[in-house]
Amino acid sequence: MPEVRFHSVFDIIGPVMVGPSSSHTAGAARIGKVVHDIFGTTPEKITVYLYESFAKTYRGHGTDVAIVGGLLGMAPDDPQLPDALKIAYERGISVGFVPKSDKVDHPNTACIVLKKGDRRLEVTGVSIGGGNIQITEINGFKISLSMGTPTYITIHDDVPGMIAQVTQIFSQANINIGTMTVTRTAKGEKAIMIIEVDGYNDALLAQLKQLPHMINVTYFE
C-alpha cells in the first residue's frame, strides 16, 4: 500500500475541484498539471493511455477533460477546466485517448505522452484517492514521486558535466541531496534528473534554469 501524506484537513475531506470525482477529476487534473510542469512548455501532441477504471469511465467522469486541463496548466479548481478539450483544439493541440485492457498495479492509471518538435516526454501517474497522486514512471524509468518530499526535476541536454554543475549548485546553497536519479532517452539526447533534497532556496531554481543546456527545471513539495 503506497504511503499517503496528509498536509491539511482539506486533504482528508477532499480537494477543492471542478468535477464529480476526487480520483477521476481532481487527481487526474493534478497528474496532468505535474506532467505540464515537468515538460515546461505547451505540447503540440498529447496522447493519453488509460488503464483499468480510468479506461472504463474516463468520459463519464470527466477524466479526459481533467487530464487535458492539467496539461494546459490548470489546477483542479480552475473554472476553465470543463472547457479544456475545446481550448486545446483552439490552440491547435492534437489530443488522443487510448483505453488499454492491460492489468496494472492501480485502477486509476494514466500514461501521458507529450511531443513538441523533437522533444518527447512520457510520464505514468496514478490517482490514489482524495485528489492525491503518485508519479510512477518517467521516460520508462520507474520512480516513486508522491509530492511529499521537496523534489527538483530537471530536463536537459545529455552533455558531459551537467550532473557536476547541478550538484555544485546544491552544495553551494548548503542543501543536502537525499536521493538523485538520472535517466536519458539515448546518449547525447535529452536527460532527466530527479533530485530529492532536504530544503529549498529561492535563488536555487533560477540558478539551475540558467545553466547551459538546461531545458526546464521544476520544483515540487
C-alpha positions, 0 to 999 in steps of 0.5 A: 500500500503506497504511503499517503501524506496528509498536509491539511484537513482539506486533504482528508475531506477532499480537494477543492475541484471542478468535477464529480470525482476526487480520483477521476477529476481532481487527481487526474487534473493534478497528474496532468498539471505535474506532467505540464510542469515537468515538460515546461512548455505547451505540447503540440501532441498529447496522447493519453493511455488509460488503464483499468477504471480510468479506461472504463469511465474516463468520459463519464467522469470527466477524466479526459477533460481533467487530464487535458486541463492539467496539461494546459496548466490548470489546477483542479479548481480552475473554472476553465477546466470543463472547457479544456478539450475545446481550448486545446483544439483552439490552440491547435493541440492534437489530443488522443485517448487510448483505453488499454485492457492491460492489468496494472498495479492501480485502477486509476492509471494514466500514461501521458505522452507529450511531443513538441518538435523533437522533444518527447516526454512520457510520464505514468501517474496514478490517482490514489484517492482524495485528489492525491497522486503518485508519479510512477514512471518517467521516460520508462524509468520507474520512480516513486514521486508522491509530492511529499518530499521537496523534489527538483526535476530537471530536463536537459541536454545529455552533455558531459558535466551537467550532473557536476554543475547541478550538484555544485549548485546544491552544495553551494546553497548548503542543501543536502541531496537525499536521493538523485536519479538520472535517466536519458532517452539515448546518449547525447539526447535529452536527460532527466534528473530527479533530485530529492533534497532536504530544503529549498532556496529561492535563488536555487531554481533560477540558478539551475534554469540558467545553466547551459543546456538546461531545458526546464527545471521544476520544483515540487513539495 
